Amino acid sequence: MPEYEKKRIVVIETDVKKRNRLRSILNRLGYVSFFFDSETICGDNLDNLKVDLVIVGALPMIRIIRFLNGFEKKERRLPVLILSSDRHVQDFIKENFHFDIRIIYETQQLSAFDSVIKKMLDTKFTAIPTVENDGLIGTSKAVVKIKKMIHALRDLPDTVLIHGEAGTGKEKIARAIHHHSKRKDEPFVKLNSTLFLENFNCFDSLNTTFKANTRDIFKSAHKGTLFIQEIGDIPNRLQADMLSFVGEREKNEQCSHIRETFDVRIIASTTRRLEDIVALGKFRRDLFFRLNVFNIRIPSLRNRREDIWPLTDFFSAEYCKELNKSMIRIQPQVRKIFYSYDWPGNIRELENLIKRFVLNGNDAVLREYFKLMETTLHKKDPRQMMQSFADTCRLIQNPHLKKYLEDNKHKSLKRITADFVEVIEKEFMQKALEITNWNRRQAAGILDISYKSLLNKIKTYKLALN
């Protein structure tokens, strides 16, 4: 094959031995390759080299994130292959970057490596999502109030805490706050607290690798916004470390006299009442007050039904455009069902349903969906199931609880309440797991908590299949 017809690949790798090995492999596979040991120099030369793929070697996490941030800003239409075995890096990148990125382990067979490269070169570029309509659609009083608050917050550096059920659009609001602020041209970094939970079990809290990853995440958001999802799930032993970042925006490095300062705006979200978690002693009170400077509460879709149809029209138009389909009309009879349905999955459920509707091209799919959900919810409605369970157990008459109250008359009300809640929580979780035949995802849905939270509770309470 002539040289000018070969695919061109740029590689960023600081290690000389790895660089030489990759050069040998790519030459053997028939690609034209260019090598850089600096991501900055590579970025400056990408446009001139007219390459088809970028490969990022084993760089430190912060350097990978900085390179990808610059890449995304310029909206380059190139796939990126990252060679990394760090699970934390993999999860974080998948959460935050939405163009064509693939992450593989450093050591792979030659044929598998070639297959990944060919597949990426053949994949069409995925557009980077943009913020439109402030990320909020609707005319309800709640939406109007939130839009006004976003406008008021744009010039402030203070932390924001966003409350709302799953699927209500907490991330959209966080992105809208960032988009309308002075930081809009700087990074918006999303951090799901499940990354802390997963990695906390792998590393000791004093492990420098884990701390370095946490530091790199804050560094990557320098001058921008860090959005922390489900802040209440962060392990208690890590909350003190988080407090120093949130409160002072700076971190003292061990074995160093250098004081690093991170100019980061923190936006956190939660599906639970943090006040209740604080009362149970599972979330630091001082961290809660640092986060709760400005508070945005998003009502569920069932509590702002006037926004259902504007959202339906918006999603319908978006997906018709994306899927190259003609606009189709939803029948008046089906429209009535939209307003009467409770939308337990909120806006996310509505969006997914409209996408299915546009794909199928008729409203029969809507009728079938509502018929199925009516049957399913009648059988598995969380409120009905928990009420039934409470009545069956007659918790007030539970002999264990009565004995506990008698034996602990001198304990504080706060401590008794905390203990009581734990006992009830354990029993509810055990019952939900039994009802679902130990399907943990279904049980998490019934209990209205995240799957990761349930796994941790199962471990904490030592729940087991009877």
C-alpha positions as semicolon CSV with decimal commas, in nm:
position;residue;x (nm);y (nm);z (nm)
1;M;0,000;0,000;0,000
2;P;0,140;0,346;-0,090
3;E;0,248;0,558;0,208
4;Y;-0,013;0,827;0,141
5;E;-0,299;0,572;0,165
6;K;-0,196;0,433;0,505
7;K;-0,383;0,538;0,817
8;R;-0,191;0,785;1,033
9;I;-0,170;0,741;1,412
10;V;-0,027;0,973;1,677
11;V;0,105;0,820;2,001
12;I;0,178;0,999;2,330
13;E;0,415;0,795;2,544
14;T;0,685;0,914;2,787
15;D;0,854;0,576;2,844
16;V;1,123;0,516;2,578
17;K;1,097;0,134;2,586
18;K;0,719;0,140;2,552
19;R;0,746;0,400;2,278
20;N;0,985;0,182;2,076
21;R;0,765;-0,125;2,128
22;L;0,453;0,060;2,008
23;R;0,641;0,198;1,707
24;S;0,746;-0,155;1,611
25;I;0,390;-0,290;1,650
26;L;0,224;-0,011;1,450
27;N;0,481;-0,037;1,170
28;R;0,424;-0,415;1,156
29;L;0,048;-0,355;1,129
30;G;0,101;-0,117;0,838
31;Y;0,024;0,222;0,996
32;V;0,216;0,549;0,969
33;S;0,293;0,656;1,326
34;F;0,411;0,977;1,495
35;F;0,540;0,980;1,854
36;F;0,543;1,250;2,122
37;D;0,647;1,239;2,487
38;S;0,445;1,554;2,567
39;E;0,067;1,581;2,531
40;T;0,098;1,961;2,490
41;I;0,331;1,936;2,190
42;C;0,116;1,659;2,047
43;G;-0,196;1,875;2,075
44;D;-0,024;2,164;1,895
45;N;0,069;1,937;1,602
46;L;-0,248;1,732;1,558
47;D;-0,411;1,952;1,296
48;N;-0,098;1,968;1,078
49;L;-0,034;1,592;1,087
50;K;-0,385;1,506;0,962
51;V;-0,403;1,188;1,168
52;D;-0,684;0,932;1,195
53;L;-0,636;0,812;1,554
54;V;-0,466;0,920;1,878
55;I;-0,318;0,665;2,118
56;V;-0,242;0,780;2,475
57;G;0,008;0,567;2,666
58;A;0,056;0,517;3,040
59;L;0,047;0,882;3,147
60;P;-0,048;0,999;3,498
61;M;-0,421;1,051;3,535
62;I;-0,400;1,432;3,554
63;R;-0,209;1,452;3,224
64;I;-0,460;1,228;3,047
65;I;-0,751;1,440;3,173
66;R;-0,583;1,769;3,072
67;F;-0,515;1,635;2,722
68;L;-0,876;1,517;2,681
69;N;-1,011;1,849;2,813
70;G;-0,812;2,036;2,550
71;F;-0,919;1,784;2,289
72;E;-1,288;1,824;2,372
73;K;-1,267;2,205;2,376
74;K;-1,143;2,212;2,017
75;E;-1,413;1,960;1,916
76;R;-1,161;1,754;1,723
77;R;-1,327;1,472;1,530
78;L;-1,077;1,199;1,614
79;P;-1,109;0,874;1,809
80;V;-0,879;0,833;2,110
81;L;-0,741;0,502;2,237
82;I;-0,606;0,503;2,594
83;L;-0,375;0,231;2,723
84;S;-0,443;0,200;3,094
85;S;-0,516;-0,075;3,346
86;D;-0,626;0,171;3,618
87;R;-0,996;0,106;3,684
88;H;-1,034;0,448;3,848
89;V;-0,904;0,622;3,534
90;Q;-1,129;0,410;3,313
91;D;-1,448;0,484;3,507
92;F;-1,373;0,854;3,544
93;I;-1,305;0,903;3,172
94;K;-1,618;0,714;3,069
95;E;-1,823;0,944;3,297
96;N;-1,678;1,271;3,169
97;F;-1,584;1,254;2,803
98;H;-1,841;1,187;2,534
99;F;-1,647;1,164;2,209
100;D;-1,503;0,839;2,070
101;I;-1,277;0,708;2,346
102;R;-1,178;0,347;2,401
103;I;-0,974;0,226;2,701
104;I;-0,787;-0,105;2,698
105;Y;-0,524;-0,275;2,913
106;E;-0,163;-0,206;2,816
107;T;-0,084;-0,572;2,752
108;Q;-0,292;-0,733;2,478
109;Q;-0,231;-0,978;2,196
110;L;-0,121;-0,822;1,869
111;S;-0,431;-0,946;1,681
112;A;-0,665;-0,805;1,948
113;F;-0,480;-0,470;1,946
114;D;-0,508;-0,453;1,566
115;S;-0,879;-0,537;1,584
116;V;-0,946;-0,252;1,833
117;I;-0,759;-0,001;1,614
118;K;-0,944;-0,105;1,296
119;K;-1,281;-0,085;1,471
120;M;-1,205;0,266;1,602
121;L;-1,088;0,387;1,263
122;D;-1,414;0,263;1,108
123;T;-1,640;0,419;1,376
124;K;-1,818;0,744;1,296
125;F;-1,753;1,037;1,525
126;T;-2,007;1,088;1,803
127;A;-2,107;1,450;1,850
128;I;-2,028;1,617;2,183
129;P;-2,352;1,713;2,365
130;T;-2,418;2,081;2,413
131;V;-2,623;2,268;2,669
132;E;-2,948;2,394;2,517
133;N;-3,244;2,568;2,676
134;D;-3,049;2,586;3,003
135;G;-3,089;2,208;3,016
136;L;-3,443;2,278;3,146
137;I;-3,770;2,248;2,960
138;G;-4,101;2,362;3,106
139;T;-4,313;2,652;3,223
140;S;-4,404;2,539;3,575
141;K;-4,336;2,768;3,871
142;A;-4,063;2,529;3,988
143;V;-3,875;2,543;3,656
144;V;-3,908;2,923;3,632
145;K;-3,773;2,955;3,986
146;I;-3,475;2,725;3,910
147;K;-3,393;2,920;3,593
148;K;-3,389;3,245;3,791
149;M;-3,162;3,085;4,050
150;I;-2,921;2,964;3,780
151;H;-2,901;3,320;3,652
152;A;-2,840;3,455;4,005
153;L;-2,564;3,198;4,074
154;R;-2,365;3,254;3,756
155;D;-2,114;3,503;3,903
156;L;-2,077;3,340;4,245
157;P;-1,807;3,088;4,346
158;D;-2,012;2,924;4,621
159;T;-2,106;2,559;4,646
160;V;-2,450;2,441;4,534
161;L;-2,642;2,139;4,660
162;I;-2,906;1,995;4,424
163;H;-3,179;1,769;4,564
164;G;-3,410;1,557;4,353
165;E;-3,533;1,207;4,276
166;A;-3,346;0,993;4,026
167;G;-3,413;1,106;3,668
168;T;-3,524;1,464;3,750
169;G;-3,230;1,627;3,568
170;K;-2,983;1,719;3,843
171;E;-2,685;1,695;3,607
172;K;-2,858;1,919;3,350
173;I;-2,899;2,189;3,615
174;A;-2,536;2,155;3,724
175;R;-2,422;2,189;3,361
176;A;-2,651;2,491;3,313
177;I;-2,500;2,664;3,620
178;H;-2,152;2,601;3,479
179;H;-2,249;2,701;3,124
180;H;-2,383;3,040;3,237
181;S;-2,097;3,117;3,476
182;K;-1,760;3,283;3,422
183;R;-1,612;2,932;3,427
184;K;-1,798;2,816;3,114
185;D;-1,476;2,793;2,906
186;E;-1,306;2,583;3,175
187;P;-1,362;2,211;3,251
188;F;-1,688;2,068;3,380
189;V;-1,585;1,748;3,560
190;K;-1,841;1,491;3,674
191;L;-1,755;1,259;3,963
192;N;-1,989;0,979;4,065
193;S;-1,944;0,886;4,430
194;T;-1,967;0,517;4,332
195;L;-1,607;0,559;4,212
196;F;-1,514;0,634;4,573
197;L;-1,710;0,333;4,696
198;E;-1,556;0,093;4,443
199;N;-1,201;0,214;4,489
200;F;-1,228;0,256;4,865
201;N;-1,257;-0,121;4,896
202;C;-0,942;-0,164;4,686
203;F;-0,719;0,090;4,864
204;D;-0,645;0,174;5,224
205;S;-0,754;0,530;5,308
206;L;-0,387;0,627;5,351
207;N;-0,283;0,473;5,021
208;T;-0,106;0,739;4,815
209;T;-0,238;0,601;4,484
210;F;-0,599;0,656;4,589
211;K;-0,523;1,001;4,732
212;A;-0,333;1,093;4,415
213;N;-0,637;0,999;4,202
214;T;-0,863;1,213;4,422
215;R;-0,618;1,504;4,399
216;D;-0,595;1,463;4,021
217;I;-0,972;1,484;3,988
218;F;-0,975;1,820;4,169
219;K;-0,675;1,935;3,966
220;S;-0,854;1,844;3,644
221;A;-1,139;2,079;3,739
222;H;-0,907;2,370;3,824
223;K;-1,077;2,703;3,738
224;G;-1,387;2,505;3,640
225;T;-1,668;2,313;3,808
226;L;-1,664;1,976;3,983
227;F;-2,003;1,804;3,993
228;I;-2,021;1,529;4,258
229;Q;-2,316;1,292;4,215
230;E;-2,474;1,127;4,520
231;I;-2,249;1,310;4,766
232;G;-2,415;1,128;5,058
233;D;-2,261;0,796;4,949
234;I;-1,899;0,906;4,997
235;P;-1,742;0,690;5,272
236;N;-1,721;0,863;5,610
237;R;-1,341;0,817;5,633
238;L;-1,297;1,014;5,311
239;Q;-1,528;1,300;5,403
240;A;-1,256;1,476;5,607
241;D;-1,031;1,478;5,301
242;M;-1,321;1,607;5,092
243;L;-1,383;1,882;5,350
244;S;-1,038;2,032;5,296
245;F;-1,097;2,049;4,920
246;V;-1,447;2,193;4,947
247;G;-1,377;2,434;5,231
248;E;-1,035;2,572;5,151
249;R;-0,999;2,457;4,789
250;E;-0,644;2,362;4,870
251;K;-0,451;2,052;4,969
252;N;-0,126;2,002;5,158
253;E;0,079;1,729;4,997
254;Q;0,252;1,487;5,231
255;C;0,633;1,500;5,228
256;S;0,623;1,837;5,059
257;H;0,628;2,203;5,158
258;I;0,431;2,298;4,846
259;R;0,075;2,411;4,910
260;E;-0,145;2,342;4,609
261;T;-0,449;2,559;4,558
262;F;-0,740;2,443;4,344
263;D;-0,987;2,704;4,225
264;V;-1,284;2,473;4,185
265;R;-1,654;2,539;4,219
266;I;-1,831;2,243;4,380
267;I;-2,183;2,140;4,280
268;A;-2,315;1,830;4,455
269;S;-2,633;1,630;4,406
270;T;-2,828;1,384;4,617
271;T;-3,147;1,180;4,590
272;R;-3,172;1,159;4,971
273;R;-3,212;1,415;5,249
274;L;-2,859;1,486;5,367
275;E;-3,003;1,627;5,689
276;D;-3,127;1,277;5,777
277;I;-2,788;1,119;5,701
278;V;-2,620;1,385;5,918
279;A;-2,863;1,308;6,203
280;L;-2,768;0,940;6,179
281;G;-2,400;1,034;6,210
282;K;-2,317;0,897;5,864
283;F;-2,234;1,233;5,706
284;R;-2,016;1,506;5,854
285;R;-2,216;1,805;5,977
286;D;-1,936;2,051;5,888
287;L;-1,913;1,912;5,533
288;F;-2,292;1,940;5,496
289;F;-2,288;2,310;5,592
290;R;-1,997;2,376;5,353
291;L;-2,191;2,217;5,067
292;N;-2,532;2,360;5,152
293;V;-2,453;2,727;5,075
294;F;-2,713;2,740;4,796
295;N;-2,985;2,481;4,775
296;I;-3,186;2,378;4,467
297;R;-3,471;2,131;4,505
298;I;-3,611;1,977;4,187
299;P;-3,967;1,849;4,216
300;S;-4,058;1,515;4,058
301;L;-4,232;1,519;3,722
302;R;-4,561;1,405;3,880
303;N;-4,553;1,727;4,088
304;R;-4,516;1,953;3,784
305;R;-4,744;1,789;3,531
306;E;-4,775;2,108;3,323
307;D;-4,417;2,039;3,205
308;I;-4,495;1,691;3,070
309;W;-4,614;1,806;2,729
310;P;-4,340;2,067;2,663
311;L;-4,085;1,796;2,750
312;T;-4,262;1,546;2,525
313;D;-4,256;1,790;2,232
314;F;-3,891;1,871;2,294
315;F;-3,774;1,507;2,306
316;S;-3,991;1,416;2,008
317;A;-3,839;1,694;1,794
318;E;-3,485;1,608;1,909
319;Y;-3,510;1,237;1,830
320;C;-3,694;1,289;1,502
321;K;-3,403;1,509;1,396
322;E;-3,138;1,270;1,529
323;L;-3,298;0,959;1,375
324;N;-3,395;1,138;1,052
325;K;-3,767;1,071;1,101
326;S;-4,074;1,277;1,016
327;M;-4,267;1,429;1,307
328;I;-4,551;1,204;1,421
329;R;-4,854;1,299;1,629
330;I;-4,954;1,138;1,957
331;Q;-5,329;1,071;1,971
332;P;-5,542;1,273;2,221
333;Q;-5,643;0,955;2,410
334;V;-5,278;0,872;2,472
335;R;-5,204;1,232;2,571
336;K;-5,450;1,194;2,861
337;I;-5,257;0,891;2,987
338;F;-4,937;1,100;2,987
339;Y;-5,096;1,342;3,234
340;S;-5,248;1,076;3,460
341;Y;-4,936;0,855;3,477
342;D;-4,708;0,910;3,781
343;W;-4,369;0,885;3,598
344;P;-4,168;0,710;3,874
345;G;-3,857;0,739;3,655
346;N;-3,921;1,113;3,603
347;I;-3,778;1,293;3,297
348;R;-3,538;1,010;3,215
349;E;-3,830;0,768;3,184
350;L;-4,022;1,012;2,963
351;E;-3,721;1,069;2,736
352;N;-3,656;0,696;2,690
353;L;-4,023;0,634;2,610
354;I;-4,034;0,910;2,348
355;K;-3,720;0,774;2,185
356;R;-3,888;0,433;2,159
357;F;-4,200;0,600;2,019
358;V;-4,004;0,785;1,748
359;L;-3,815;0,466;1,653
360;N;-4,138;0,266;1,613
361;G;-4,330;0,541;1,435
362;N;-4,670;0,488;1,602
363;D;-4,834;0,530;1,942
364;A;-4,912;0,158;1,985
365;V;-4,578;0,132;2,165
366;L;-4,699;0,398;2,412
367;R;-5,024;0,212;2,485
368;E;-4,835;-0,115;2,540
369;Y;-4,587;0,058;2,771
370;F;-4,851;0,218;2,994
371;K;-5,049;-0,108;3,007
372;L;-4,736;-0,299;3,114
373;M;-4,636;-0,035;3,371
374;E;-4,986;-0,026;3,518
375;T;-4,966;-0,402;3,583
376;T;-4,607;-0,389;3,708
377;L;-4,656;-0,092;3,939
378;H;-4,975;-0,239;4,080
379;K;-4,775;-0,545;4,184
380;K;-4,452;-0,372;4,287
381;D;-4,538;-0,017;4,392
382;P;-4,276;0,059;4,662
383;R;-4,518;0,251;4,883
384;Q;-4,783;-0,023;4,873
385;M;-4,525;-0,296;4,935
386;M;-4,361;-0,118;5,226
387;Q;-4,697;-0,031;5,381
388;S;-4,806;-0,392;5,350
389;F;-4,480;-0,506;5,505
390;A;-4,512;-0,259;5,792
391;D;-4,866;-0,377;5,864
392;T;-4,762;-0,743;5,849
393;C;-4,465;-0,701;6,082
394;R;-4,649;-0,468;6,318
395;L;-4,319;-0,302;6,394
396;I;-4,448;-0,122;6,700
397;Q;-4,518;-0,460;6,859
398;N;-4,183;-0,606;6,753
399;P;-4,052;-0,772;7,075
400;H;-3,688;-0,696;6,989
401;L;-3,762;-0,325;6,956
402;K;-3,970;-0,318;7,274
403;K;-3,689;-0,487;7,467
404;Y;-3,433;-0,246;7,322
405;L;-3,635;0,057;7,436
406;E;-3,676;-0,088;7,784
407;D;-3,302;-0,168;7,815
408;N;-3,187;0,174;7,690
409;K;-3,404;0,419;7,882
410;H;-3,104;0,640;7,965
411;K;-2,974;0,671;7,609
412;S;-3,017;1,001;7,425
413;L;-3,310;1,035;7,187
414;K;-3,066;1,091;6,901
415;R;-2,885;0,762;6,969
416;I;-3,209;0,567;7,013
417;T;-3,344;0,714;6,689
418;A;-3,026;0,620;6,503
419;D;-3,034;0,263;6,637
420;F;-3,406;0,231;6,565
421;V;-3,362;0,350;6,206
422;E;-3,082;0,097;6,151
423;V;-3,298;-0,188;6,283
424;I;-3,591;-0,086;6,062
425;E;-3,363;-0,028;5,762
426;K;-3,214;-0,374;5,801
427;E;-3,556;-0,540;5,822
428;F;-3,692;-0,347;5,522
429;M;-3,389;-0,440;5,313
430;Q;-3,411;-0,808;5,410
431;K;-3,781;-0,809;5,317
432;A;-3,724;-0,630;4,984
433;L;-3,455;-0,887;4,896
434;E;-3,689;-1,173;4,986
435;I;-3,975;-1,023;4,781
436;T;-3,751;-0,998;4,474
437;N;-3,597;-1,342;4,529
438;W;-3,265;-1,168;4,600
439;N;-3,261;-0,972;4,275
440;R;-3,055;-0,685;4,419
441;R;-3,126;-0,439;4,135
442;Q;-3,503;-0,483;4,176
443;A;-3,468;-0,455;4,554
444;A;-3,273;-0,129;4,516
445;G;-3,556;0,003;4,297
446;I;-3,819;-0,090;4,556
447;L;-3,618;0,075;4,834
448;D;-3,548;0,382;4,614
449;I;-3,171;0,371;4,676
450;S;-2,877;0,321;4,442
451;Y;-2,757;-0,029;4,359
452;K;-2,414;0,048;4,510
453;S;-2,574;0,172;4,833
454;L;-2,770;-0,152;4,865
455;L;-2,456;-0,362;4,812
456;N;-2,281;-0,170;5,088
457;K;-2,580;-0,205;5,322
458;I;-2,592;-0,582;5,258
459;K;-2,227;-0,597;5,361
460;T;-2,272;-0,363;5,663
461;Y;-2,578;-0,544;5,799
462;K;-2,444;-0,889;5,698
463;L;-2,769;-0,971;5,522
464;A;-2,792;-1,322;5,383
465;L;-3,029;-1,543;5,186
466;N;-3,239;-1,737;5,437
